Amino acid sequence: MKLIQERCLRPSSIVFFLWLGLCPLVHADSKVLQQLASGVPAYYERELPASSYVEVHTRRLAHARVVWVDFELLREMGVEVPVNGLTFEFEQQLLDAFAFAVPREQDEQGMFTSEEKTYYADRYGGGGLDANFGSGRAGAAGKFQTKGLGRTSLVGEHADFNHAHGGASLAEATSEATWGQYNQKRLPFGGNRVALLIDTGTYTEWEDGGREPRALIVRQDPLRPAHFGEVLGSKGRLSASDPERTRAAVARFERALPQPAGATAATRLERINLGLKEYVRRIAQQYSTAYAMRIYHGATSPSNMEVTGRFIDYGTQTTQPGYGPVQTLSDNDPFGKTEEFKAWLIRDFLLSVRKYADAEVLEGLLSDEKLFEHFDAEYESHLRQELAALAGMPPELASALKSRPSAQRFRDIFKQVAEAGTSVAGVPSVIDIDKRMPEQTGVYRVPEILTRLARGEPIENELSDAALREHFLAAYTVLMQEALALARADGVSENAFRRYVAHSAALRNRVEAEFFRPSMRWESAELVKRYKATGRRELIWDAIDEQINVGDLHLDDPRSYQLVLDEKLNRITGESYRHVFDARENRLKVIYRTPLLDSTQSYNVEENTISRSDLEQARVHSRVHGAKQVEEGTVHIGSDAQAEFEVPGSDVELILVWRHGKEKMRITFAASASMGRCEQLLRD
């Protein structure tokens, strides 16, 4: 658990040999936290006009408690997290910043204090809003948005209870935190991440008499395509002003569009069109990756996607065992279909832009058809790349091969095998997964096929159709031969290439039953019951962290031909150990990382504080436990100021040596190779 009260965390998987140093007690600066969590939203009068917001007046919750924190996200946003975790002091700072909600008539007087805080609920349109005018239960302040803070004035007259009560359940909160982390690791443009969860101490009373504990979901403030869309069909006092709100938002929408790296635009119109193409590229790559990884969001709409390409709002999301047409909501397309992505995220997004933009923009704005073509081209190109990577080859080779005929042939036969038996006369035989996820969602177990092929094993039992199997093997073999030729040209041996492919395919094709929606919903509900029965918040905290650890797949390492096999992360301090297979050197490595402590310009290295200037002169070695012989490693401080030690080996001790003034300093600590994925490589 990451709830540590004034003591140091020592992860059980790491053995320490400390030669000096005390546990540093670094305290968070409450001013930084308050600045990030107060005032008007970051998008206010920038990407969005003032008319896109309405004030939400809240009061401080008297009995709230923090039940989970993403320390890593807080650090990224500039908050210095105490190295000893959620101290009493730090929890109070978090509650001072975020523990606010809208009082209800049924709430007892003692549930709130007299302290007040103003949030800003964002107005947006498009489909999927029921009868609301935007965020009916969320408000932003500074760089954060809090979901579940109570009913806002954006709830429409005819909204049903589910869209009008203003709360977020604690079970929903645990799911949002987990999926945000999962999407951030899996998808090229990530997911909206939750910074912390707060148990409000209040309940939602449902119409059937049931009660559900409420939570505050404090997350990154999203900028959605829907912010530039007109409300469709909602009725209420805001109906009259919505056209002007939309017109004012559309006048700023170019500021919200992402721009391609290195692009320069000579005119405003050129900048808008470049931004639209970049936005379309991002959503195409996001969804093609999701297809390859068997991830189904389940509720595509202009309000469930960010302009950056990030997913948001995960109540319908799931993984699945194959590539079948699973479906969560009947009014959303099943898995594998792309038409609604274009309809909702391009045509619907630009509907109001084309209605309210000025003449200069309208005259030269790219048509829906051109943007649809761009989406299809980017989706297919990136899908070819992702399927090649799914077969196990390094991402840089998959990227190099994606435009070759071999990649297209493999894509075609892959889809034929993956989607076999999932439609009748071209019409998908939709699989409703609201209550249960089937053990198999297609005729063939494609993840098992790719894993076995990467290990050089036969697939007759997994792909029984002889003709189909012959075509699949032919396409796979040609693609892999071309990848091997490129790898050899880069100095990678055939043995190292095949080791990489075998383990990469196993990692990428693991069936993640832990993320099947029906079981996640049941487990979240049971978890909340146990927490409320015992009051032990570590139940919530540990369950979320364990789920995140299960879902960790590190595809983000930019170094070529290096495969991250596993990672042990101290979520409080940010220190991490990675076991990596380096195909160029055909051996295992350990990479240890630790972030810079901004306030002291120093690093925490296994509970030892080392100044940046000292670490820049340090040397690191590794040795097998009990051995005398050592191997030289490297110490590197990156552009993000994160320190990184890289040493050869796996089950080794790291020896860090540096000088502090005239004194020679040294610490020795161990990196365990008890990680299952790593052990398998060692046996190869």
GUTORZA-985484 format. One record per residue (C-alpha): residue number from 1; x, z, y. Coordinates in Angstrom, 2 decimals. Last residue first. Example, Ala and Ser with C-alpha at 12.3 -4.5 7.8 and 13.67 -1.06 7.14 Angstrom:
GUTORZA-985484
num/c1/c3/c2
2/13.67/7.14/-1.06
1/12.30/7.80/-4.50
//
This chain:
GUTORZA-985484
num/c1/c3/c2
684/16.78/-23.34/-19.51
683/16.51/-19.59/-20.09
682/17.35/-18.74/-16.48
681/14.58/-21.05/-15.30
680/12.03/-19.09/-17.30
679/13.29/-15.83/-15.84
678/12.77/-17.14/-12.31
677/9.09/-17.87/-12.82
676/8.60/-14.41/-14.31
675/10.19/-12.47/-11.49
674/12.39/-9.73/-12.91
673/15.41/-11.30/-11.25
672/15.95/-8.28/-9.01
671/17.97/-8.54/-5.82
670/20.23/-5.52/-5.37
669/21.77/-3.77/-2.41
668/25.30/-3.03/-1.25
667/26.15/-1.92/2.25
666/29.45/-2.13/4.10
665/30.93/-1.17/7.45
664/34.51/-1.49/8.71
663/35.11/0.69/11.77
662/37.01/-0.60/14.77
661/33.88/-1.48/16.73
660/31.20/-1.99/14.14
659/32.71/-4.44/11.69
658/30.80/-6.23/8.96
657/30.39/-6.39/5.17
656/27.20/-7.16/3.24
655/27.34/-6.99/-0.55
654/24.36/-8.45/-2.40
653/23.94/-7.38/-6.01
652/22.79/-9.95/-8.53
651/19.97/-10.94/-10.88
650/19.65/-14.43/-9.42
649/22.92/-16.18/-8.65
648/24.49/-17.75/-5.58
647/24.14/-16.05/-2.19
646/22.20/-16.83/0.99
645/21.76/-14.26/3.76
644/19.30/-15.13/6.53
643/18.80/-13.55/9.93
642/15.71/-14.57/11.91
641/16.49/-15.41/15.53
640/13.85/-18.20/15.52
639/16.69/-20.70/16.03
638/18.24/-19.33/12.86
637/20.87/-16.68/12.28
636/22.98/-17.52/9.22
635/25.09/-15.45/6.86
634/26.58/-17.33/3.91
633/27.62/-16.37/0.40
632/30.98/-15.95/-1.31
631/31.09/-15.07/-4.98
630/32.31/-11.75/-6.38
629/34.21/-10.83/-9.54
628/34.18/-7.13/-10.38
627/31.11/-7.10/-12.61
626/28.73/-4.16/-13.03
625/25.67/-6.06/-11.84
624/26.51/-9.73/-11.28
623/28.18/-10.24/-7.93
622/27.17/-11.53/-4.52
621/28.96/-11.78/-1.20
620/27.97/-11.56/2.48
619/30.08/-11.74/5.62
618/29.23/-10.33/9.04
617/30.35/-11.60/12.46
616/26.85/-12.58/13.68
615/25.62/-9.33/12.16
614/27.68/-7.24/14.57
613/26.36/-9.07/17.64
612/22.79/-8.82/16.35
611/23.06/-5.08/15.91
610/22.63/-3.60/12.45
609/19.98/-0.96/11.65
608/19.97/0.08/8.01
607/16.68/0.55/6.15
606/17.33/-2.39/3.81
605/18.65/-4.56/6.62
604/16.71/-3.88/9.82
603/18.08/-6.16/12.48
602/19.05/-5.54/16.09
601/18.23/-6.75/19.57
600/16.72/-3.29/20.25
599/13.32/-4.26/21.67
598/13.29/-7.63/19.94
597/13.76/-6.41/16.37
596/15.05/-9.65/14.83
595/13.49/-10.69/11.53
594/14.97/-10.25/8.03
593/15.64/-12.80/5.31
592/17.29/-12.63/1.88
591/17.91/-15.85/-0.03
590/18.94/-15.58/-3.67
589/20.22/-18.70/-5.35
588/19.76/-20.47/-8.66
587/21.78/-23.45/-9.78
586/21.87/-27.24/-9.99
585/23.96/-27.57/-6.81
584/21.81/-30.34/-5.34
583/18.82/-29.02/-7.28
582/18.88/-25.64/-5.53
581/16.47/-23.34/-7.37
580/15.39/-20.52/-5.08
579/14.63/-16.85/-5.61
578/13.39/-15.50/-2.31
577/13.82/-11.99/-1.01
576/11.96/-10.90/2.10
575/12.19/-8.58/5.08
574/9.18/-8.76/7.41
573/9.34/-5.03/8.12
572/5.77/-4.17/7.16
571/4.91/-6.98/4.76
570/8.01/-6.35/2.66
569/8.04/-9.68/0.85
568/9.17/-10.49/-2.67
567/9.28/-14.23/-3.14
566/9.15/-16.58/-6.08
565/10.37/-19.93/-7.33
564/11.14/-21.54/-3.98
563/12.37/-25.05/-4.80
562/15.29/-26.50/-2.87
561/15.90/-30.25/-3.00
560/15.89/-30.61/0.76
559/15.74/-27.60/3.03
558/12.45/-27.35/4.93
557/11.04/-24.50/2.81
556/7.28/-24.57/3.43
555/5.94/-25.11/-0.08
554/6.02/-21.42/-0.90
553/3.11/-20.68/-3.20
552/1.70/-17.21/-2.65
551/-1.76/-16.92/-4.19
550/-0.99/-14.00/-6.48
549/0.75/-12.22/-3.61
548/-2.28/-12.72/-1.37
547/-4.55/-11.25/-4.03
546/-2.24/-8.26/-4.40
545/-2.17/-7.77/-0.63
544/-5.96/-7.87/-0.38
543/-6.44/-5.45/-3.28
542/-3.75/-3.09/-1.96
541/-5.39/-2.75/1.44
540/-8.95/-2.33/0.21
539/-8.05/0.32/-2.36
538/-5.59/1.84/0.12
537/-8.67/2.66/2.20
536/-9.53/5.57/-0.05
535/-12.91/6.85/1.15
534/-13.88/7.45/-2.48
533/-17.41/6.07/-2.83
532/-17.05/3.71/0.13
531/-13.84/2.26/-1.27
530/-15.25/1.88/-4.76
529/-18.36/0.10/-3.45
528/-16.21/-2.15/-1.23
527/-14.13/-3.19/-4.23
526/-17.22/-3.95/-6.29
525/-18.51/-6.30/-3.58
524/-15.13/-8.00/-3.25
523/-14.86/-8.42/-7.03
522/-18.28/-10.06/-7.24
521/-17.56/-12.45/-4.37
520/-14.12/-13.34/-5.74
519/-15.58/-14.01/-9.20
518/-18.14/-16.49/-7.84
517/-15.64/-18.11/-5.43
516/-12.87/-18.99/-7.90
515/-9.70/-17.73/-6.23
514/-8.39/-15.53/-9.05
513/-8.96/-18.49/-11.39
512/-5.93/-20.15/-9.87
511/-5.13/-22.92/-12.34
510/-1.36/-23.40/-12.06
509/-0.62/-27.01/-11.22
508/1.73/-26.55/-8.26
507/3.94/-23.93/-9.90
506/4.22/-25.65/-13.28
505/4.87/-29.02/-11.62
504/7.65/-27.51/-9.50
503/9.20/-25.90/-12.55
502/9.42/-29.04/-14.65
501/10.32/-31.30/-11.73
500/13.22/-29.10/-10.58
499/14.66/-28.87/-14.08
498/14.31/-32.64/-14.45
497/16.16/-33.28/-11.20
496/18.92/-30.82/-12.10
495/19.48/-32.53/-15.44
494/19.41/-35.99/-13.86
493/22.06/-34.93/-11.35
492/21.34/-34.76/-7.63
491/23.87/-36.52/-5.38
490/21.41/-38.07/-2.95
489/21.62/-41.45/-4.70
488/20.81/-39.60/-7.91
487/17.64/-38.23/-6.30
486/16.55/-41.71/-5.21
485/17.02/-43.06/-8.75
484/15.18/-40.05/-10.17
483/12.20/-40.72/-7.89
482/12.05/-44.35/-9.02
481/12.13/-43.28/-12.65
480/9.43/-40.69/-11.95
479/7.07/-43.28/-10.48
478/7.68/-45.70/-13.35
477/7.06/-43.00/-15.95
476/3.84/-41.72/-14.33
475/2.33/-45.21/-14.10
474/3.15/-45.99/-17.73
473/2.02/-42.58/-18.95
472/-1.36/-42.92/-17.22
471/-1.90/-46.45/-18.52
470/-1.08/-45.40/-22.09
469/-3.26/-42.30/-21.83
468/-6.22/-44.35/-20.65
467/-5.81/-46.70/-23.60
466/-5.41/-43.84/-26.09
465/-8.35/-41.75/-24.83
464/-7.38/-38.26/-26.07
463/-5.71/-37.00/-22.91
462/-4.99/-33.27/-23.44
461/-4.48/-33.49/-27.21
460/-2.29/-36.58/-26.97
459/-0.25/-35.07/-24.12
458/3.25/-34.84/-25.62
457/5.91/-32.60/-23.98
456/8.70/-33.70/-21.62
455/8.42/-30.56/-19.49
454/7.04/-32.56/-16.53
453/4.61/-34.23/-18.92
452/3.30/-30.85/-20.05
451/2.67/-29.63/-16.51
450/1.02/-32.88/-15.47
449/-1.38/-32.86/-18.44
448/-2.15/-29.15/-18.01
447/-3.14/-29.68/-14.37
446/-5.23/-32.73/-15.40
445/-7.43/-30.91/-17.89
444/-9.57/-33.88/-18.93
443/-13.36/-34.26/-19.05
442/-13.89/-32.61/-15.70
441/-15.03/-29.28/-14.28
440/-13.68/-27.00/-17.04
439/-14.13/-23.27/-17.46
438/-17.27/-23.54/-15.36
437/-17.43/-21.48/-12.13
436/-20.51/-19.26/-12.00
435/-23.16/-18.07/-9.57
434/-22.91/-20.40/-6.56
433/-20.91/-22.98/-8.50
432/-23.43/-25.84/-8.56
431/-21.74/-28.78/-10.28
430/-22.96/-32.10/-8.85
429/-23.28/-35.04/-11.23
428/-21.86/-37.46/-8.67
427/-23.71/-40.81/-8.46
426/-21.59/-43.81/-9.46
425/-23.80/-44.77/-12.38
424/-23.48/-41.20/-13.69
423/-20.65/-39.19/-12.21
422/-18.08/-36.57/-13.22
421/-17.22/-38.08/-16.60
420/-13.70/-39.09/-15.61
419/-12.78/-37.78/-12.16
418/-9.26/-36.58/-12.93
417/-8.43/-39.46/-15.29
416/-9.55/-42.24/-12.95
415/-8.19/-40.41/-9.91
414/-4.76/-40.12/-11.54
413/-4.88/-43.77/-12.62
412/-5.40/-44.89/-9.03
411/-2.89/-42.47/-7.47
410/-0.23/-43.47/-10.01
409/-0.76/-47.14/-9.23
408/-0.55/-46.43/-5.49
407/2.67/-44.44/-5.91
406/4.21/-47.24/-7.98
405/3.23/-49.81/-5.34
404/5.50/-48.04/-2.85
403/4.20/-46.46/0.35
402/4.27/-42.87/-0.95
401/7.80/-43.14/-2.37
400/9.82/-41.63/0.48
399/7.27/-38.86/1.02
398/7.25/-37.94/-2.67
397/11.04/-37.94/-2.59
396/11.12/-35.53/0.35
395/8.49/-33.36/-1.35
394/10.68/-32.82/-4.45
393/9.12/-34.26/-7.65
392/6.73/-32.16/-9.69
391/3.76/-34.36/-10.57
390/1.94/-32.54/-7.77
389/4.57/-33.92/-5.39
388/3.55/-37.45/-6.42
387/-0.10/-36.44/-5.97
386/0.67/-35.11/-2.50
385/2.44/-38.29/-1.38
384/-0.30/-40.58/-2.65
383/-2.84/-38.31/-0.96
382/-0.88/-38.53/2.29
381/-1.12/-42.31/2.35
380/-4.78/-42.27/1.29
379/-5.83/-39.75/3.92
378/-3.77/-41.39/6.67
377/-5.25/-44.83/5.99
376/-8.80/-43.52/5.64
375/-8.54/-41.43/8.82
374/-7.12/-44.34/10.83
373/-9.93/-46.58/9.62
372/-12.46/-43.93/10.64
371/-10.73/-43.68/14.04
370/-11.06/-47.42/14.55
369/-14.73/-47.32/13.47
368/-15.50/-44.38/15.75
367/-14.19/-46.42/18.66
366/-11.03/-45.54/20.58
365/-11.78/-44.63/24.18
364/-10.95/-47.43/26.63
363/-14.08/-47.83/28.75
362/-15.40/-44.36/28.05
361/-12.34/-42.67/29.52
360/-12.44/-44.42/32.88
359/-16.24/-44.19/33.01
358/-16.30/-40.40/32.84
357/-17.04/-38.53/29.63
356/-20.54/-37.10/29.08
355/-22.20/-39.16/26.34
354/-19.09/-40.48/24.60
353/-17.65/-36.97/24.55
352/-20.99/-35.66/23.31
351/-20.87/-37.82/20.19
350/-17.10/-37.48/19.83
349/-17.12/-34.43/17.54
348/-20.13/-35.76/15.63
347/-18.37/-39.07/14.91
346/-14.98/-37.55/14.13
345/-15.29/-34.19/12.39
344/-18.84/-34.38/11.09
343/-19.18/-38.04/10.04
342/-15.53/-38.57/9.16
341/-15.30/-35.45/7.00
340/-18.77/-36.22/5.68
339/-17.54/-39.49/4.18
338/-14.67/-37.91/2.26
337/-16.12/-37.00/-1.14
336/-13.93/-35.29/-3.73
335/-15.66/-31.91/-3.85
334/-19.40/-31.98/-3.24
333/-20.99/-33.04/0.04
332/-22.64/-30.38/2.18
331/-26.40/-29.82/2.47
330/-26.64/-28.28/-1.02
329/-24.11/-25.59/-0.20
328/-21.46/-24.50/-2.73
327/-20.63/-27.73/-4.55
326/-18.29/-28.71/-7.38
325/-17.82/-32.43/-7.95
324/-15.06/-32.11/-10.61
323/-11.34/-32.21/-9.90
322/-10.08/-29.47/-12.18
321/-9.92/-25.69/-12.57
320/-11.50/-24.96/-9.17
319/-10.49/-23.31/-5.92
318/-13.12/-21.91/-3.63
317/-14.37/-21.81/-0.06
316/-17.97/-21.09/0.89
315/-17.50/-18.03/3.10
314/-14.19/-19.30/4.43
313/-14.61/-19.52/8.18
312/-11.69/-21.52/9.63
311/-9.53/-24.40/8.42
310/-6.66/-25.50/10.63
309/-6.37/-29.09/11.89
308/-5.24/-28.12/15.39
307/-8.71/-28.93/16.72
306/-9.98/-26.11/14.51
305/-12.44/-26.65/11.68
304/-15.61/-24.81/10.73
303/-17.41/-25.49/14.04
302/-17.28/-29.29/13.79
301/-18.66/-29.01/10.23
300/-17.37/-28.92/6.66
299/-18.91/-26.13/4.62
298/-17.51/-26.21/1.08
297/-13.85/-25.56/1.73
296/-12.85/-26.95/-1.67
295/-9.25/-26.55/-2.86
294/-8.14/-28.46/-5.97
293/-4.48/-28.71/-4.77
292/-4.64/-32.53/-4.60
291/-7.99/-32.41/-2.82
290/-6.84/-29.77/-0.33
289/-3.79/-31.91/0.43
288/-6.08/-34.86/1.17
287/-8.23/-32.58/3.34
286/-5.42/-31.32/5.56
285/-3.74/-34.74/5.72
284/-6.92/-36.37/6.99
283/-7.63/-33.48/9.38
282/-4.15/-33.81/10.84
281/-4.12/-37.58/11.17
280/-7.51/-37.47/12.91
279/-6.20/-34.97/15.47
278/-3.08/-37.09/16.01
277/-5.22/-40.19/16.50
276/-7.42/-38.34/18.98
275/-4.41/-37.02/20.88
274/-2.85/-40.48/21.19
273/-6.22/-41.76/22.41
272/-6.47/-38.99/25.01
271/-2.87/-39.44/26.19
270/-3.40/-43.19/26.55
269/-6.52/-42.55/28.60
268/-4.66/-40.16/30.90
267/-1.94/-42.73/31.49
266/1.73/-43.27/30.67
265/1.67/-41.17/27.52
264/4.78/-39.72/25.92
263/4.95/-38.82/22.24
262/7.86/-36.81/20.84
261/5.75/-34.99/18.28
260/2.18/-36.25/18.19
259/-0.17/-34.55/20.66
258/-2.88/-32.07/19.75
257/-6.16/-32.43/21.66
256/-7.33/-29.41/23.61
255/-6.15/-30.59/27.02
254/-7.94/-33.92/26.46
253/-11.18/-31.96/26.08
252/-11.21/-30.78/29.68
251/-13.95/-32.99/31.19
250/-15.75/-32.67/27.85
249/-16.08/-28.93/28.44
248/-17.68/-29.39/31.87
247/-20.14/-31.95/30.50
246/-20.99/-29.66/27.57
245/-21.75/-26.71/29.85
244/-23.79/-29.03/32.06
243/-25.83/-30.21/29.07
242/-26.20/-26.60/27.80
241/-27.68/-25.17/30.98
240/-31.33/-25.83/30.17
239/-31.05/-24.77/26.55
238/-29.47/-21.42/27.42
237/-32.84/-19.64/27.77
236/-33.76/-20.42/24.20
235/-34.18/-23.19/21.67
234/-31.62/-24.72/19.35
233/-32.17/-28.36/18.35
232/-28.68/-29.80/18.76
231/-26.22/-27.96/20.99
230/-23.87/-30.38/22.72
229/-20.33/-30.75/21.43
228/-17.00/-30.05/23.07
227/-16.61/-26.54/21.67
226/-17.67/-28.01/18.31
225/-14.21/-29.55/17.88
224/-13.01/-25.95/17.56
223/-10.49/-23.79/19.41
222/-10.08/-20.60/17.37
221/-9.01/-17.13/18.56
220/-6.71/-15.79/15.86
219/-8.45/-13.00/13.98
218/-9.88/-9.51/14.23
217/-12.58/-9.15/11.57
216/-14.59/-6.06/12.48
215/-16.38/-4.57/9.50
214/-19.89/-3.54/8.52
213/-20.94/-1.74/5.36
212/-24.03/-3.30/3.72
211/-27.43/-1.69/3.30
210/-30.35/-3.03/1.25
209/-33.97/-2.58/2.31
208/-35.12/-6.15/1.67
207/-34.84/-6.99/5.37
206/-31.19/-6.02/5.37
205/-29.79/-2.97/7.14
204/-26.27/-3.81/8.32
203/-24.11/-0.70/8.29
202/-21.83/1.32/10.58
201/-18.51/3.13/10.01
200/-16.77/0.27/11.79
199/-14.24/-0.43/9.03
198/-11.56/-2.41/10.83
197/-9.71/-5.43/9.49
196/-6.51/-6.80/10.99
195/-4.72/-9.95/12.12
194/-6.90/-12.44/10.24
193/-5.50/-15.94/10.00
192/-7.09/-19.29/10.83
191/-5.85/-21.63/8.14
190/-2.87/-23.86/7.56
189/-1.99/-27.21/9.04
188/-0.14/-28.59/6.01
187/-2.23/-26.56/3.54
186/-1.11/-24.14/0.86
185/0.61/-21.21/2.57
184/-1.67/-20.88/5.62
183/-4.66/-21.61/3.42
182/-3.91/-18.61/1.21
181/-3.28/-16.27/4.14
180/-6.59/-17.15/5.80
179/-8.29/-17.04/2.40
178/-7.29/-13.43/1.79
177/-8.24/-12.10/5.22
176/-11.58/-13.90/5.19
175/-12.37/-12.60/1.69
174/-11.66/-8.99/2.67
173/-13.87/-9.39/5.74
172/-16.78/-10.84/3.78
171/-16.80/-7.72/1.59
170/-16.65/-5.52/4.70
169/-19.74/-7.28/5.98
168/-19.78/-9.03/9.33
167/-22.50/-8.08/11.78
166/-24.47/-9.79/14.52
165/-27.95/-9.56/13.00
164/-28.90/-13.09/14.15
163/-27.52/-15.73/11.79
162/-28.54/-13.93/8.58
161/-31.79/-12.79/10.21
160/-32.91/-16.36/10.88
159/-32.38/-17.90/14.32
158/-35.57/-19.03/16.04
157/-34.91/-17.77/19.57
156/-31.20/-18.56/19.52
155/-28.33/-16.10/19.24
154/-25.88/-16.86/22.06
153/-26.72/-13.57/23.81
152/-24.47/-11.78/21.33
151/-25.39/-9.69/18.29
150/-22.61/-7.41/17.15
149/-18.84/-7.11/16.85
148/-18.79/-9.02/13.54
147/-15.97/-11.44/14.34
146/-13.34/-10.34/16.84
145/-11.38/-13.11/18.55
144/-7.79/-12.59/19.60
143/-5.50/-14.15/22.23
142/-6.93/-12.35/25.25
141/-10.46/-11.20/24.54
140/-12.79/-13.13/22.27
139/-16.29/-12.41/21.00
138/-18.07/-12.91/17.72
137/-21.58/-12.38/16.31
136/-23.76/-15.21/17.64
135/-20.81/-17.45/18.42
134/-22.31/-20.71/19.63
133/-25.76/-21.66/20.91
132/-27.70/-20.51/17.86
131/-30.62/-22.00/15.92
130/-28.85/-22.67/12.59
129/-25.39/-23.50/13.86
128/-24.37/-26.01/11.18
127/-24.35/-29.10/13.39
126/-22.77/-29.65/16.78
125/-22.65/-27.16/19.61
124/-20.39/-24.59/21.22
123/-20.58/-21.53/23.44
122/-17.87/-18.91/23.10
121/-18.59/-15.18/23.24
120/-16.43/-13.32/25.75
119/-15.55/-9.65/25.30
118/-15.91/-6.82/27.79
117/-14.82/-3.30/26.88
116/-16.46/0.07/27.37
115/-15.48/3.70/26.71
114/-18.53/6.01/26.47
113/-17.94/6.80/22.81
112/-19.91/5.28/19.95
111/-21.28/6.39/16.57
110/-22.39/9.74/17.97
109/-25.55/8.32/19.53
108/-26.89/7.09/16.20
107/-27.24/3.35/15.80
106/-30.80/2.10/15.25
105/-31.11/0.63/18.75
104/-27.88/-1.27/18.36
103/-24.50/-0.71/20.06
102/-22.30/-3.81/20.55
101/-18.86/-3.25/19.06
100/-15.38/-2.02/19.93
99/-12.44/-0.90/17.78
98/-9.96/-3.59/18.94
97/-7.33/-2.40/21.43
96/-7.70/1.38/21.25
95/-8.16/1.03/17.48
94/-4.88/-0.86/17.19
93/-3.07/1.68/19.37
92/-4.56/4.54/17.35
91/-3.32/2.90/14.15
90/0.14/2.62/15.68
89/0.28/6.34/16.52
88/-0.94/7.45/13.09
87/1.74/5.27/11.55
86/0.81/1.98/9.97
85/4.22/0.84/8.83
84/7.58/2.58/8.84
83/9.28/-0.41/10.43
82/6.94/0.03/13.39
81/5.55/-3.39/14.34
80/6.75/-5.06/17.50
79/3.83/-7.16/18.71
78/4.86/-10.60/19.98
77/2.30/-12.87/18.34
76/4.61/-13.60/15.40
75/5.02/-9.86/14.87
74/1.25/-9.41/14.75
73/1.03/-12.23/12.22
72/3.63/-10.59/9.97
71/1.99/-7.17/10.17
70/-1.25/-8.56/8.76
69/-3.18/-5.29/8.82
68/-5.78/-3.75/6.51
67/-8.25/-0.83/6.49
66/-8.09/0.32/10.12
65/-10.56/3.09/10.86
64/-13.64/3.35/13.05
63/-15.42/6.66/13.66
62/-16.12/6.66/17.39
61/-16.58/2.94/17.98
60/-15.72/2.03/21.56
59/-18.43/0.25/23.49
58/-19.27/-3.42/23.93
57/-20.49/-5.77/26.63
56/-20.45/-9.44/25.63
55/-19.88/-11.89/28.47
54/-20.83/-15.53/28.10
53/-18.32/-18.32/27.69
52/-18.20/-22.13/27.81
51/-19.25/-22.00/31.47
50/-15.79/-20.69/32.35
49/-14.40/-24.06/31.32
48/-12.46/-24.68/28.08
47/-8.92/-25.96/27.47
46/-7.66/-24.04/30.50
45/-10.36/-22.18/32.43
44/-10.63/-19.69/29.53
43/-8.56/-20.86/26.53
42/-6.51/-17.63/26.40
41/-9.72/-15.59/26.37
40/-10.50/-13.41/29.42
39/-9.00/-9.96/29.56
38/-7.56/-7.83/26.80
37/-6.10/-8.12/23.29
36/-2.68/-9.66/23.98
35/-2.11/-7.47/27.03
34/-3.23/-4.38/25.12
33/-0.78/-5.11/22.30
32/2.11/-5.65/24.70
31/1.30/-2.43/26.55
30/1.11/-0.46/23.27
29/4.80/-1.14/22.57
28/5.14/-0.55/18.85
27/7.39/2.24/17.62
26/10.67/1.73/15.78
25/11.57/4.65/13.52
24/14.86/3.59/11.96
23/15.50/5.10/8.51
22/19.07/6.29/8.63
21/22.30/4.44/8.14
20/25.21/4.36/5.75
19/26.34/3.45/2.25
18/22.95/2.62/0.89
17/22.74/1.34/-2.68
16/19.12/0.27/-2.94
15/17.16/-0.99/-5.93
14/14.33/-3.40/-5.09
13/11.14/-3.94/-7.11
12/9.64/-0.59/-6.08
11/9.60/-1.56/-2.42
10/11.00/1.31/-0.32
9/8.85/1.99/2.72
8/10.24/4.51/5.16
7/8.24/7.49/6.36
6/6.05/8.37/9.32
5/2.69/7.66/7.63
4/2.85/4.51/5.54
3/-0.33/2.50/5.00
2/1.15/-0.68/3.55
1/0.00/0.00/0.00
//
